Amino acid sequence: MRNFTAKGDSLTLTAPYAVAAGAGALIGATFGVAKSALAIGARGVFELVGCYDLAKDAGAAAEGARAYWDNTAKVVTATAAGNTLIGVFTAARAAGATTANVRLNGSF
């Protein structure tokens, strides 16, 4: 196929804010995990699928529950209101846990 350009598991995108290596970022409607540290406005590779340990809010999360990105606090949460769906929690996390493993579903 001549029009195939990439598998799409990762994309080179522009960081909307400073992003640490391994941290999540919402770029428009696309959520990804940065492969390297990026300054605001820098272009870099973001992973769009796979399982990642991400910073989590103070709330609890059930195994298999939908995982959302809180773009204000820059953390994953089980709270849907005002947040962007990014995947599912791969394991239950108690309230107060600071990280959670999330399987990213890719955009849409």
SEPALO-563821 format. One record per residue (C-alpha): residue number from 1; residue in three letters; chain; x, y, z. Coordinates in steps of 0.02 Angstrom, whole numbers. Last residue first. Layout:
NUM_ala_A_X_Y_Z
...
This chain:
108_phe_A_-545_349_1015
107_ser_A_-364_395_1040
106_gly_A_-260_249_1099
105_asn_A_-331_121_1219
104_leu_A_-197_145_1351
103_arg_A_-184_6_1479
102_val_A_-159_92_1646
101_asn_A_-53_44_1795
100_ala_A_-83_159_1942
99_thr_A_26_276_2042
98_thr_A_10_381_2201
97_ala_A_-96_262_2305
96_gly_A_-201_365_2427
95_ala_A_-364_277_2390
94_ala_A_-326_98_2347
93_arg_A_-281_41_2172
92_ala_A_-364_-105_2084
91_ala_A_-266_-176_1938
90_thr_A_-257_-151_1749
89_phe_A_-346_18_1756
88_val_A_-427_56_1588
87_gly_A_-393_176_1444
86_ile_A_-375_362_1404
85_leu_A_-548_437_1437
84_thr_A_-530_627_1456
83_asn_A_-585_721_1613
82_gly_A_-722_846_1658
81_ala_A_-829_716_1744
80_ala_A_-758_541_1720
79_thr_A_-675_515_1889
78_ala_A_-570_356_1895
77_thr_A_-413_463_1889
76_val_A_-247_479_1798
75_val_A_-140_630_1840
74_lys_A_-89_796_1759
73_ala_A_-183_899_1892
72_thr_A_-271_1007_1761
71_asn_A_-269_876_1623
70_asp_A_-358_748_1731
69_trp_A_-339_596_1620
68_tyr_A_-470_459_1636
67_ala_A_-458_273_1671
66_arg_A_-609_161_1646
65_ala_A_-623_23_1773
64_gly_A_-543_-146_1738
63_glu_A_-475_-163_1914
62_ala_A_-559_-35_2026
61_ala_A_-486_138_2062
60_ala_A_-477_230_2228
59_gly_A_-455_418_2240
58_ala_A_-296_516_2283
57_asp_A_-253_556_2101
56_lys_A_-136_444_2002
55_ala_A_37_465_1923
54_leu_A_58_338_1784
53_asp_A_124_160_1773
52_tyr_A_105_111_1590
51_cys_A_22_-25_1487
50_gly_A_22_-13_1296
49_val_A_-44_108_1166
48_leu_A_-13_291_1119
47_glu_A_175_309_1150
46_phe_A_230_490_1126
45_val_A_385_535_1026
44_gly_A_449_713_1033
43_arg_A_423_889_970
42_ala_A_462_1031_1089
41_gly_A_330_1165_1121
40_ile_A_345_1153_1310
39_ala_A_504_1059_1352
38_leu_A_512_872_1327
37_ala_A_583_731_1432
36_ser_A_590_568_1335
35_lys_A_472_429_1280
34_ala_A_321_537_1326
33_val_A_161_441_1364
32_gly_A_15_484_1251
31_phe_A_-160_554_1249
30_thr_A_-234_623_1087
29_ala_A_-384_740_1085
28_gly_A_-274_896_1079
27_ile_A_-108_836_1149
26_leu_A_-147_765_1321
25_ala_A_12_716_1411
24_gly_A_70_569_1515
23_ala_A_237_550_1601
22_gly_A_369_421_1555
21_ala_A_502_552_1518
20_ala_A_446_714_1599
19_val_A_329_831_1505
18_ala_A_342_1021_1494
17_tyr_A_180_1086_1420
16_pro_A_84_1062_1256
15_ala_A_221_943_1195
14_thr_A_219_937_1005
13_leu_A_192_766_928
12_thr_A_295_624_854
11_leu_A_178_475_856
10_ser_A_180_304_934
9_asp_A_75_148_908
8_gly_A_25_223_740
7_lys_A_83_86_622
6_ala_A_151_220_505
5_thr_A_136_297_331
4_phe_A_27_180_227
3_asn_A_-25_270_65
2_arg_A_77_163_-53
1_met_A_0_0_0
